[in-house]
Amino acid sequence: MGVLHKAGELDERSREVLGAVVRTHIGSAAPVSSRQLTRLGRFGLSSASLRNMMADLEYLGFLTHPHVSAGRVPTDLGYRTFVSTLMEARAPGLETRARIASELAPESFEMDRFLHAVSRLLSSLTGEVGLVAAPPAVFFVLKSVHFTRVAERKVLVAQVSDANLVESRLIETHDDFAQHELDGISNRLTAEYAGRTLADVRRHLLEALAEEKTRVDAALARALELGRQAFSDDRTPGDAVVVEGTENILEKPEFRRDVDALRRMLRGFEERARLVNLLTDCLASPGTTVVIGSENDFTGEMQSAVVATTYGRGDRALGVLGVIGPRRMEYEDVVPVVEELGRYVTRRLSEGAS
């Protein structure tokens, strides 16, 4: 049965009670009792009446209770219903928008630095762990490539995308190159491969090298071999995601109380390939995605939630940014902040590519 259908079974008062339980639990990290709801003074009902309504919500699967005599806490279905139909998102204030602009505007489009800066800011603004997935190679369309000699047989490669993102790497070459030769190779490879994706560039370079074995153009062979090294795909899957703010997990009451859960969460951050897969799934759905607990193998195992949104150039999604934290997350504040960062990064990339 779908979430919206289940939520449709609730009358207005039950929806209000569910929303109050979720918000109270988010704020306290403790089970919520009917007496606590009575003290809110919003319902005009006795503690006994509220207790009965909470029992009904538990029967329907929206709430559960960790102990017989304890209050209730939301289930994954309860959180999902809150996020999908009950929460009132609070738009980021002028102060938050100003901070985003002031902290990210000075950053260059050097990809690694920029994505780390975005992830750190996400973590700082939300109190959760920031995640940013770099654009997959298939989305990186080459605008130009630049080679700079930094030492004997060491060359810095800067690949510039059509969105003006810069990916830099240091490579060690078999032969030494003079800077004037590197300038010529930069121009040659830019003219030949601009407008192609990185995967396409790699394929054409390998084909050209195979053909060149039957020729005697040494200069071309050196250029192609340098290009092969510059565009080789030697990154592990985990290199595609930037994680900042893992120390925030240590401040969460649910993880301070449960050492095993904390250990699983921290171990999960080391499994970057699984994080990449989770964020890649979000990339398949443009816009904002909220994944809660059992809705995904990773978040289910970690008893966590992810709020993510796509960023890109114009209407083309390039990557995903967001946060991961406990299911008891301040969704009403976190979702708008994540969306604001997504819009800002998209705007920067679109302006940079114009």
MIVO-70539 format. One record per residue (C-alpha): residue number from 0; chain; x, y, z. Coordinates in Angstrom, 2 decimals, decimal comma. Example, Ala and Ser with C-alpha at 12.3 -4.5 7.8 and 13.67 -1.06 7.14 Angstrom:
<site seq="0" mol="A" x="12,30" y="-4,50" z="7,80"/>
<site seq="1" mol="A" x="13,67" y="-1,06" z="7,14"/>
This chain:
<site seq="0" mol="A" x="0,00" y="0,00" z="0,00"/>
<site seq="1" mol="A" x="1,45" y="3,36" z="-1,00"/>
<site seq="2" mol="A" x="2,38" y="6,05" z="1,52"/>
<site seq="3" mol="A" x="-0,13" y="8,54" z="0,17"/>
<site seq="4" mol="A" x="-2,87" y="5,93" z="0,31"/>
<site seq="5" mol="A" x="-1,99" y="5,03" z="3,91"/>
<site seq="6" mol="A" x="-1,87" y="8,72" z="4,85"/>
<site seq="7" mol="A" x="-5,28" y="9,11" z="3,24"/>
<site seq="8" mol="A" x="-6,71" y="6,81" z="5,91"/>
<site seq="9" mol="A" x="-6,00" y="9,44" z="8,56"/>
<site seq="10" mol="A" x="-8,44" y="12,14" z="9,51"/>
<site seq="11" mol="A" x="-7,24" y="15,69" z="10,08"/>
<site seq="12" mol="A" x="-6,84" y="15,30" z="13,85"/>
<site seq="13" mol="A" x="-4,80" y="12,10" z="13,45"/>
<site seq="14" mol="A" x="-2,56" y="13,84" z="10,94"/>
<site seq="15" mol="A" x="-2,02" y="16,68" z="13,40"/>
<site seq="16" mol="A" x="-1,12" y="14,23" z="16,16"/>
<site seq="17" mol="A" x="1,29" y="12,35" z="13,91"/>
<site seq="18" mol="A" x="2,95" y="15,61" z="12,90"/>
<site seq="19" mol="A" x="3,26" y="16,64" z="16,55"/>
<site seq="20" mol="A" x="4,82" y="13,30" z="17,51"/>
<site seq="21" mol="A" x="7,37" y="13,51" z="14,69"/>
<site seq="22" mol="A" x="8,32" y="17,11" z="15,46"/>
<site seq="23" mol="A" x="8,59" y="16,44" z="19,20"/>
<site seq="24" mol="A" x="10,72" y="13,33" z="18,66"/>
<site seq="25" mol="A" x="12,97" y="15,19" z="16,24"/>
<site seq="26" mol="A" x="13,57" y="17,82" z="18,89"/>
<site seq="27" mol="A" x="14,05" y="15,52" z="21,87"/>
<site seq="28" mol="A" x="15,44" y="12,25" z="20,41"/>
<site seq="29" mol="A" x="13,24" y="10,53" z="23,03"/>
<site seq="30" mol="A" x="9,93" y="8,64" z="22,88"/>
<site seq="31" mol="A" x="6,90" y="10,93" z="22,96"/>
<site seq="32" mol="A" x="4,14" y="10,42" z="25,50"/>
<site seq="33" mol="A" x="0,51" y="11,51" z="25,37"/>
<site seq="34" mol="A" x="1,21" y="13,71" z="28,38"/>
<site seq="35" mol="A" x="3,83" y="15,63" z="26,37"/>
<site seq="36" mol="A" x="1,31" y="16,23" z="23,61"/>
<site seq="37" mol="A" x="-1,25" y="17,39" z="26,17"/>
<site seq="38" mol="A" x="1,22" y="19,98" z="27,44"/>
<site seq="39" mol="A" x="1,48" y="21,40" z="23,94"/>
<site seq="40" mol="A" x="-2,07" y="22,67" z="24,42"/>
<site seq="41" mol="A" x="-2,93" y="22,39" z="20,74"/>
<site seq="42" mol="A" x="-5,47" y="19,59" z="20,66"/>
<site seq="43" mol="A" x="-8,06" y="20,27" z="23,36"/>
<site seq="44" mol="A" x="-8,04" y="16,53" z="24,17"/>
<site seq="45" mol="A" x="-7,31" y="14,63" z="27,36"/>
<site seq="46" mol="A" x="-4,15" y="12,63" z="27,78"/>
<site seq="47" mol="A" x="-6,23" y="9,45" z="27,55"/>
<site seq="48" mol="A" x="-7,80" y="10,51" z="24,23"/>
<site seq="49" mol="A" x="-4,38" y="11,35" z="22,80"/>
<site seq="50" mol="A" x="-3,01" y="8,04" z="24,04"/>
<site seq="51" mol="A" x="-5,79" y="6,22" z="22,18"/>
<site seq="52" mol="A" x="-5,09" y="8,16" z="18,98"/>
<site seq="53" mol="A" x="-1,39" y="7,33" z="19,27"/>
<site seq="54" mol="A" x="-2,28" y="3,67" z="19,76"/>
<site seq="55" mol="A" x="-4,37" y="3,82" z="16,56"/>
<site seq="56" mol="A" x="-1,42" y="5,39" z="14,71"/>
<site seq="57" mol="A" x="0,77" y="2,59" z="15,99"/>
<site seq="58" mol="A" x="-1,73" y="-0,03" z="14,83"/>
<site seq="59" mol="A" x="-1,67" y="1,54" z="11,34"/>
<site seq="60" mol="A" x="2,15" y="1,44" z="11,25"/>
<site seq="61" mol="A" x="2,97" y="5,14" z="11,64"/>
<site seq="62" mol="A" x="4,34" y="4,90" z="15,18"/>
<site seq="63" mol="A" x="6,02" y="2,31" z="17,36"/>
<site seq="64" mol="A" x="7,31" y="2,19" z="20,90"/>
<site seq="65" mol="A" x="10,72" y="0,87" z="22,03"/>
<site seq="66" mol="A" x="9,46" y="-0,36" z="25,42"/>
<site seq="67" mol="A" x="6,08" y="-1,41" z="26,80"/>
<site seq="68" mol="A" x="5,75" y="1,57" z="29,12"/>
<site seq="69" mol="A" x="7,54" y="4,10" z="26,91"/>
<site seq="70" mol="A" x="6,07" y="6,70" z="24,62"/>
<site seq="71" mol="A" x="5,96" y="6,37" z="20,84"/>
<site seq="72" mol="A" x="8,50" y="7,13" z="18,13"/>
<site seq="73" mol="A" x="7,88" y="7,42" z="14,37"/>
<site seq="74" mol="A" x="8,40" y="4,45" z="12,09"/>
<site seq="75" mol="A" x="9,87" y="4,85" z="8,61"/>
<site seq="76" mol="A" x="6,28" y="5,11" z="7,37"/>
<site seq="77" mol="A" x="5,63" y="7,84" z="9,93"/>
<site seq="78" mol="A" x="8,66" y="9,82" z="8,81"/>
<site seq="79" mol="A" x="7,76" y="9,30" z="5,15"/>
<site seq="80" mol="A" x="4,23" y="10,52" z="5,69"/>
<site seq="81" mol="A" x="5,54" y="13,56" z="7,55"/>
<site seq="82" mol="A" x="8,01" y="14,44" z="4,77"/>
<site seq="83" mol="A" x="5,59" y="13,76" z="1,92"/>
<site seq="84" mol="A" x="2,39" y="15,30" z="3,27"/>
<site seq="85" mol="A" x="2,74" y="17,01" z="6,66"/>
<site seq="86" mol="A" x="5,94" y="19,01" z="6,97"/>
<site seq="87" mol="A" x="6,04" y="22,76" z="6,50"/>
<site seq="88" mol="A" x="9,36" y="23,57" z="4,88"/>
<site seq="89" mol="A" x="11,02" y="26,68" z="6,25"/>
<site seq="90" mol="A" x="12,74" y="28,65" z="3,49"/>
<site seq="91" mol="A" x="16,35" y="29,63" z="4,24"/>
<site seq="92" mol="A" x="16,62" y="33,16" z="5,61"/>
<site seq="93" mol="A" x="18,65" y="36,03" z="4,23"/>
<site seq="94" mol="A" x="21,49" y="35,18" z="6,61"/>
<site seq="95" mol="A" x="21,78" y="31,62" z="5,24"/>
<site seq="96" mol="A" x="21,66" y="32,81" z="1,63"/>
<site seq="97" mol="A" x="24,30" y="35,43" z="2,36"/>
<site seq="98" mol="A" x="26,53" y="32,81" z="3,96"/>
<site seq="99" mol="A" x="26,20" y="30,52" z="0,95"/>
<site seq="100" mol="A" x="27,22" y="33,35" z="-1,37"/>
<site seq="101" mol="A" x="30,07" y="34,58" z="0,81"/>
<site seq="102" mol="A" x="31,61" y="31,14" z="1,40"/>
<site seq="103" mol="A" x="31,25" y="29,73" z="-2,10"/>
<site seq="104" mol="A" x="31,62" y="32,77" z="-4,35"/>
<site seq="105" mol="A" x="35,40" y="33,08" z="-3,77"/>
<site seq="106" mol="A" x="35,93" y="29,40" z="-4,63"/>
<site seq="107" mol="A" x="37,33" y="28,64" z="-8,06"/>
<site seq="108" mol="A" x="35,84" y="25,93" z="-10,23"/>
<site seq="109" mol="A" x="38,77" y="23,62" z="-9,48"/>
<site seq="110" mol="A" x="36,55" y="20,59" z="-9,04"/>
<site seq="111" mol="A" x="38,00" y="18,98" z="-5,92"/>
<site seq="112" mol="A" x="38,23" y="22,24" z="-3,94"/>
<site seq="113" mol="A" x="34,79" y="23,45" z="-5,01"/>
<site seq="114" mol="A" x="33,01" y="20,19" z="-4,16"/>
<site seq="115" mol="A" x="34,72" y="19,98" z="-0,77"/>
<site seq="116" mol="A" x="33,67" y="23,57" z="-0,03"/>
<site seq="117" mol="A" x="30,04" y="22,76" z="-0,92"/>
<site seq="118" mol="A" x="30,08" y="19,61" z="1,23"/>
<site seq="119" mol="A" x="31,57" y="21,45" z="4,22"/>
<site seq="120" mol="A" x="28,95" y="24,17" z="3,95"/>
<site seq="121" mol="A" x="26,13" y="21,63" z="3,73"/>
<site seq="122" mol="A" x="27,38" y="20,01" z="6,91"/>
<site seq="123" mol="A" x="27,80" y="23,32" z="8,72"/>
<site seq="124" mol="A" x="24,37" y="24,67" z="7,79"/>
<site seq="125" mol="A" x="22,42" y="21,50" z="8,62"/>
<site seq="126" mol="A" x="24,41" y="19,87" z="11,42"/>
<site seq="127" mol="A" x="24,44" y="16,64" z="9,38"/>
<site seq="128" mol="A" x="27,12" y="14,99" z="7,22"/>
<site seq="129" mol="A" x="27,56" y="16,71" z="3,85"/>
<site seq="130" mol="A" x="27,69" y="14,66" z="0,64"/>
<site seq="131" mol="A" x="28,54" y="15,81" z="-2,87"/>
<site seq="132" mol="A" x="28,81" y="13,43" z="-5,82"/>
<site seq="133" mol="A" x="31,10" y="14,65" z="-8,58"/>
<site seq="134" mol="A" x="29,75" y="14,58" z="-12,14"/>
<site seq="135" mol="A" x="30,31" y="11,15" z="-13,71"/>
<site seq="136" mol="A" x="32,85" y="11,12" z="-16,55"/>
<site seq="137" mol="A" x="30,02" y="10,69" z="-19,04"/>
<site seq="138" mol="A" x="28,77" y="14,18" z="-18,10"/>
<site seq="139" mol="A" x="32,20" y="15,86" z="-18,21"/>
<site seq="140" mol="A" x="32,37" y="17,40" z="-21,70"/>
<site seq="141" mol="A" x="35,86" y="18,64" z="-22,47"/>
<site seq="142" mol="A" x="36,34" y="22,31" z="-23,28"/>
<site seq="143" mol="A" x="40,14" y="22,40" z="-23,12"/>
<site seq="144" mol="A" x="43,15" y="20,65" z="-21,64"/>
<site seq="145" mol="A" x="46,33" y="22,31" z="-20,35"/>
<site seq="146" mol="A" x="49,70" y="20,75" z="-19,52"/>
<site seq="147" mol="A" x="52,23" y="22,48" z="-17,25"/>
<site seq="148" mol="A" x="55,74" y="21,21" z="-16,49"/>
<site seq="149" mol="A" x="56,29" y="21,31" z="-12,71"/>
<site seq="150" mol="A" x="59,51" y="19,23" z="-12,49"/>
<site seq="151" mol="A" x="61,52" y="16,75" z="-14,51"/>
<site seq="152" mol="A" x="59,09" y="14,13" z="-15,86"/>
<site seq="153" mol="A" x="56,24" y="15,59" z="-13,79"/>
<site seq="154" mol="A" x="53,34" y="17,35" z="-15,52"/>
<site seq="155" mol="A" x="50,24" y="19,02" z="-14,05"/>
<site seq="156" mol="A" x="47,15" y="18,36" z="-16,16"/>
<site seq="157" mol="A" x="44,13" y="20,66" z="-15,98"/>
<site seq="158" mol="A" x="40,99" y="19,46" z="-17,77"/>
<site seq="159" mol="A" x="38,34" y="22,16" z="-18,21"/>
<site seq="160" mol="A" x="34,73" y="21,13" z="-18,84"/>
<site seq="161" mol="A" x="32,11" y="22,98" z="-20,85"/>
<site seq="162" mol="A" x="30,69" y="24,13" z="-17,48"/>
<site seq="163" mol="A" x="34,14" y="25,52" z="-16,58"/>
<site seq="164" mol="A" x="34,73" y="22,90" z="-13,90"/>
<site seq="165" mol="A" x="38,46" y="22,21" z="-13,65"/>
<site seq="166" mol="A" x="39,83" y="18,78" z="-12,76"/>
<site seq="167" mol="A" x="43,55" y="18,75" z="-12,01"/>
<site seq="168" mol="A" x="45,97" y="15,87" z="-11,58"/>
<site seq="169" mol="A" x="49,73" y="15,39" z="-11,42"/>
<site seq="170" mol="A" x="51,17" y="12,71" z="-13,68"/>
<site seq="171" mol="A" x="54,66" y="11,25" z="-13,94"/>
<site seq="172" mol="A" x="55,81" y="10,78" z="-17,53"/>
<site seq="173" mol="A" x="58,33" y="8,34" z="-18,97"/>
<site seq="174" mol="A" x="59,98" y="11,11" z="-20,98"/>
<site seq="175" mol="A" x="60,68" y="14,70" z="-20,02"/>
<site seq="176" mol="A" x="58,82" y="17,49" z="-21,83"/>
<site seq="177" mol="A" x="59,79" y="21,10" z="-22,39"/>
<site seq="178" mol="A" x="57,02" y="23,63" z="-21,69"/>
<site seq="179" mol="A" x="56,85" y="24,77" z="-25,32"/>
<site seq="180" mol="A" x="56,21" y="21,15" z="-26,37"/>
<site seq="181" mol="A" x="53,50" y="20,84" z="-23,70"/>
<site seq="182" mol="A" x="51,86" y="24,02" z="-24,98"/>
<site seq="183" mol="A" x="51,74" y="22,53" z="-28,45"/>
<site seq="184" mol="A" x="50,25" y="19,28" z="-27,15"/>
<site seq="185" mol="A" x="47,66" y="21,23" z="-25,15"/>
<site seq="186" mol="A" x="46,54" y="23,07" z="-28,28"/>
<site seq="187" mol="A" x="46,59" y="19,92" z="-30,39"/>
<site seq="188" mol="A" x="44,52" y="17,79" z="-28,01"/>
<site seq="189" mol="A" x="42,10" y="20,64" z="-27,29"/>
<site seq="190" mol="A" x="41,48" y="21,16" z="-31,01"/>
<site seq="191" mol="A" x="41,02" y="17,42" z="-31,54"/>
<site seq="192" mol="A" x="38,87" y="16,49" z="-28,56"/>
<site seq="193" mol="A" x="36,97" y="19,56" z="-27,37"/>
<site seq="194" mol="A" x="33,25" y="18,83" z="-27,21"/>
<site seq="195" mol="A" x="33,71" y="15,14" z="-26,39"/>
<site seq="196" mol="A" x="33,01" y="13,42" z="-23,07"/>
<site seq="197" mol="A" x="36,00" y="12,09" z="-21,14"/>
<site seq="198" mol="A" x="34,98" y="8,51" z="-21,93"/>
<site seq="199" mol="A" x="34,88" y="9,39" z="-25,63"/>
<site seq="200" mol="A" x="38,28" y="11,12" z="-25,40"/>
<site seq="201" mol="A" x="39,85" y="8,03" z="-23,78"/>
<site seq="202" mol="A" x="38,44" y="5,72" z="-26,44"/>
<site seq="203" mol="A" x="39,67" y="7,88" z="-29,33"/>
<site seq="204" mol="A" x="43,13" y="8,26" z="-27,79"/>
<site seq="205" mol="A" x="43,52" y="4,49" z="-27,45"/>
<site seq="206" mol="A" x="42,38" y="3,99" z="-31,03"/>
<site seq="207" mol="A" x="44,78" y="6,67" z="-32,26"/>
<site seq="208" mol="A" x="47,68" y="5,12" z="-30,34"/>
<site seq="209" mol="A" x="46,94" y="1,71" z="-31,83"/>
<site seq="210" mol="A" x="46,96" y="3,19" z="-35,34"/>
<site seq="211" mol="A" x="50,11" y="5,21" z="-34,66"/>
<site seq="212" mol="A" x="52,17" y="2,09" z="-33,95"/>
<site seq="213" mol="A" x="52,46" y="1,58" z="-37,71"/>
<site seq="214" mol="A" x="53,75" y="5,15" z="-38,27"/>
<site seq="215" mol="A" x="56,93" y="7,03" z="-37,49"/>
<site seq="216" mol="A" x="55,61" y="10,42" z="-36,30"/>
<site seq="217" mol="A" x="57,46" y="10,59" z="-32,95"/>
<site seq="218" mol="A" x="55,97" y="13,96" z="-31,98"/>
<site seq="219" mol="A" x="52,43" y="12,71" z="-32,51"/>
<site seq="220" mol="A" x="53,18" y="9,51" z="-30,62"/>
<site seq="221" mol="A" x="54,49" y="11,50" z="-27,64"/>
<site seq="222" mol="A" x="51,40" y="13,72" z="-27,69"/>
<site seq="223" mol="A" x="49,04" y="10,75" z="-27,81"/>
<site seq="224" mol="A" x="50,86" y="8,93" z="-25,01"/>
<site seq="225" mol="A" x="50,76" y="12,01" z="-22,81"/>
<site seq="226" mol="A" x="47,06" y="12,34" z="-23,58"/>
<site seq="227" mol="A" x="46,49" y="8,71" z="-22,65"/>
<site seq="228" mol="A" x="48,10" y="9,30" z="-19,25"/>
<site seq="229" mol="A" x="46,23" y="12,57" z="-18,72"/>
<site seq="230" mol="A" x="42,80" y="11,09" z="-19,48"/>
<site seq="231" mol="A" x="43,28" y="7,64" z="-17,92"/>
<site seq="232" mol="A" x="40,47" y="6,63" z="-15,59"/>
<site seq="233" mol="A" x="42,35" y="5,46" z="-12,51"/>
<site seq="234" mol="A" x="39,88" y="6,72" z="-9,90"/>
<site seq="235" mol="A" x="38,16" y="4,26" z="-7,59"/>
<site seq="236" mol="A" x="34,35" y="4,52" z="-7,37"/>
<site seq="237" mol="A" x="34,68" y="6,14" z="-3,94"/>
<site seq="238" mol="A" x="36,63" y="9,05" z="-5,40"/>
<site seq="239" mol="A" x="33,41" y="10,29" z="-6,95"/>
<site seq="240" mol="A" x="31,85" y="11,36" z="-3,63"/>
<site seq="241" mol="A" x="33,02" y="14,02" z="-1,15"/>
<site seq="242" mol="A" x="32,07" y="13,54" z="2,51"/>
<site seq="243" mol="A" x="32,48" y="16,30" z="5,12"/>
<site seq="244" mol="A" x="31,33" y="16,63" z="8,73"/>
<site seq="245" mol="A" x="31,35" y="13,01" z="9,89"/>
<site seq="246" mol="A" x="32,12" y="14,31" z="13,39"/>
<site seq="247" mol="A" x="28,52" y="15,58" z="13,55"/>
<site seq="248" mol="A" x="27,36" y="11,99" z="14,00"/>
<site seq="249" mol="A" x="29,11" y="11,89" z="17,38"/>
<site seq="250" mol="A" x="26,74" y="14,62" z="18,62"/>
<site seq="251" mol="A" x="23,56" y="12,69" z="17,82"/>
<site seq="252" mol="A" x="21,90" y="11,19" z="20,93"/>
<site seq="253" mol="A" x="20,81" y="8,01" z="19,14"/>
<site seq="254" mol="A" x="24,40" y="7,23" z="18,19"/>
<site seq="255" mol="A" x="25,84" y="8,22" z="21,57"/>
<site seq="256" mol="A" x="23,44" y="5,75" z="23,19"/>
<site seq="257" mol="A" x="24,08" y="2,95" z="20,69"/>
<site seq="258" mol="A" x="27,77" y="2,28" z="20,10"/>
<site seq="259" mol="A" x="27,05" y="-0,47" z="17,58"/>
<site seq="260" mol="A" x="24,90" y="1,90" z="15,51"/>
<site seq="261" mol="A" x="27,65" y="4,52" z="15,66"/>
<site seq="262" mol="A" x="30,21" y="1,97" z="14,53"/>
<site seq="263" mol="A" x="28,01" y="0,90" z="11,61"/>
<site seq="264" mol="A" x="27,46" y="4,51" z="10,59"/>
<site seq="265" mol="A" x="31,15" y="5,40" z="10,63"/>
<site seq="266" mol="A" x="32,00" y="2,21" z="8,76"/>
<site seq="267" mol="A" x="29,34" y="3,12" z="6,22"/>
<site seq="268" mol="A" x="31,15" y="6,38" z="5,43"/>
<site seq="269" mol="A" x="34,21" y="4,34" z="4,52"/>
<site seq="270" mol="A" x="32,20" y="2,32" z="1,99"/>
<site seq="271" mol="A" x="32,29" y="5,09" z="-0,57"/>
<site seq="272" mol="A" x="31,18" y="2,87" z="-3,45"/>
<site seq="273" mol="A" x="27,85" y="2,22" z="-1,69"/>
<site seq="274" mol="A" x="27,41" y="5,94" z="-1,08"/>
<site seq="275" mol="A" x="28,07" y="6,56" z="-4,77"/>
<site seq="276" mol="A" x="25,42" y="4,01" z="-5,72"/>
<site seq="277" mol="A" x="22,90" y="5,63" z="-3,38"/>
<site seq="278" mol="A" x="23,56" y="9,11" z="-4,78"/>
<site seq="279" mol="A" x="23,55" y="7,79" z="-8,35"/>
<site seq="280" mol="A" x="20,03" y="6,50" z="-7,73"/>
<site seq="281" mol="A" x="19,11" y="10,05" z="-6,64"/>
<site seq="282" mol="A" x="20,64" y="11,41" z="-9,87"/>
<site seq="283" mol="A" x="18,16" y="9,32" z="-11,83"/>
<site seq="284" mol="A" x="15,33" y="11,38" z="-10,31"/>
<site seq="285" mol="A" x="15,94" y="15,09" z="-11,04"/>
<site seq="286" mol="A" x="15,01" y="17,38" z="-8,19"/>
<site seq="287" mol="A" x="14,98" y="16,59" z="-4,48"/>
<site seq="288" mol="A" x="14,95" y="13,07" z="-3,07"/>
<site seq="289" mol="A" x="14,48" y="12,02" z="0,55"/>
<site seq="290" mol="A" x="15,45" y="8,42" z="1,39"/>
<site seq="291" mol="A" x="14,44" y="7,18" z="4,84"/>
<site seq="292" mol="A" x="15,63" y="4,05" z="6,61"/>
<site seq="293" mol="A" x="14,33" y="0,84" z="5,06"/>
<site seq="294" mol="A" x="13,59" y="2,54" z="1,72"/>
<site seq="295" mol="A" x="17,21" y="1,76" z="0,72"/>
<site seq="296" mol="A" x="19,60" y="-1,02" z="1,74"/>
<site seq="297" mol="A" x="22,30" y="1,45" z="2,82"/>
<site seq="298" mol="A" x="20,07" y="3,77" z="4,87"/>
<site seq="299" mol="A" x="18,23" y="0,78" z="6,30"/>
<site seq="300" mol="A" x="21,42" y="-0,80" z="7,55"/>
<site seq="301" mol="A" x="22,64" y="2,51" z="8,98"/>
<site seq="302" mol="A" x="19,22" y="3,50" z="10,37"/>
<site seq="303" mol="A" x="19,75" y="6,82" z="8,61"/>
<site seq="304" mol="A" x="18,14" y="9,19" z="6,14"/>
<site seq="305" mol="A" x="19,43" y="11,08" z="3,12"/>
<site seq="306" mol="A" x="18,18" y="14,36" z="1,70"/>
<site seq="307" mol="A" x="19,66" y="15,00" z="-1,74"/>
<site seq="308" mol="A" x="19,07" y="17,18" z="-4,77"/>
<site seq="309" mol="A" x="20,58" y="17,34" z="-8,22"/>
<site seq="310" mol="A" x="22,78" y="20,16" z="-9,48"/>
<site seq="311" mol="A" x="23,88" y="20,85" z="-13,00"/>
<site seq="312" mol="A" x="24,17" y="23,27" z="-15,85"/>
<site seq="313" mol="A" x="20,88" y="24,74" z="-16,94"/>
<site seq="314" mol="A" x="18,43" y="21,86" z="-17,29"/>
<site seq="315" mol="A" x="21,15" y="19,18" z="-17,45"/>
<site seq="316" mol="A" x="21,77" y="17,37" z="-14,14"/>
<site seq="317" mol="A" x="25,49" y="16,79" z="-13,55"/>
<site seq="318" mol="A" x="25,70" y="15,54" z="-9,97"/>
<site seq="319" mol="A" x="24,04" y="15,25" z="-6,58"/>
<site seq="320" mol="A" x="24,55" y="17,06" z="-3,29"/>
<site seq="321" mol="A" x="22,89" y="16,54" z="0,07"/>
<site seq="322" mol="A" x="23,24" y="15,29" z="3,62"/>
<site seq="323" mol="A" x="23,04" y="12,03" z="5,53"/>
<site seq="324" mol="A" x="22,06" y="11,76" z="9,17"/>
<site seq="325" mol="A" x="19,70" y="9,97" z="11,54"/>
<site seq="326" mol="A" x="16,10" y="9,40" z="10,50"/>
<site seq="327" mol="A" x="15,28" y="11,93" z="13,22"/>
<site seq="328" mol="A" x="16,40" y="14,80" z="11,00"/>
<site seq="329" mol="A" x="15,13" y="18,39" z="10,96"/>
<site seq="330" mol="A" x="13,51" y="17,85" z="7,56"/>
<site seq="331" mol="A" x="11,61" y="21,14" z="7,62"/>
<site seq="332" mol="A" x="14,92" y="23,03" z="7,78"/>
<site seq="333" mol="A" x="17,26" y="20,59" z="6,02"/>
<site seq="334" mol="A" x="15,28" y="20,07" z="2,80"/>
<site seq="335" mol="A" x="15,11" y="23,81" z="1,93"/>
<site seq="336" mol="A" x="18,83" y="24,30" z="2,70"/>
<site seq="337" mol="A" x="19,82" y="21,38" z="0,46"/>
<site seq="338" mol="A" x="17,58" y="22,73" z="-2,32"/>
<site seq="339" mol="A" x="19,06" y="26,23" z="-1,93"/>
<site seq="340" mol="A" x="22,61" y="24,84" z="-2,27"/>
<site seq="341" mol="A" x="21,52" y="22,87" z="-5,33"/>
<site seq="342" mol="A" x="20,12" y="25,99" z="-6,97"/>
<site seq="343" mol="A" x="23,22" y="28,01" z="-6,08"/>
<site seq="344" mol="A" x="25,66" y="25,45" z="-7,51"/>
<site seq="345" mol="A" x="23,54" y="25,10" z="-10,65"/>
<site seq="346" mol="A" x="23,50" y="28,87" z="-11,05"/>
<site seq="347" mol="A" x="27,27" y="29,08" z="-10,62"/>
<site seq="348" mol="A" x="27,89" y="26,32" z="-13,15"/>
<site seq="349" mol="A" x="25,47" y="27,82" z="-15,65"/>
<site seq="350" mol="A" x="26,99" y="31,29" z="-15,33"/>
<site seq="351" mol="A" x="30,50" y="29,89" z="-15,51"/>
<site seq="352" mol="A" x="29,69" y="28,08" z="-18,73"/>
<site seq="353" mol="A" x="28,11" y="31,07" z="-20,44"/>
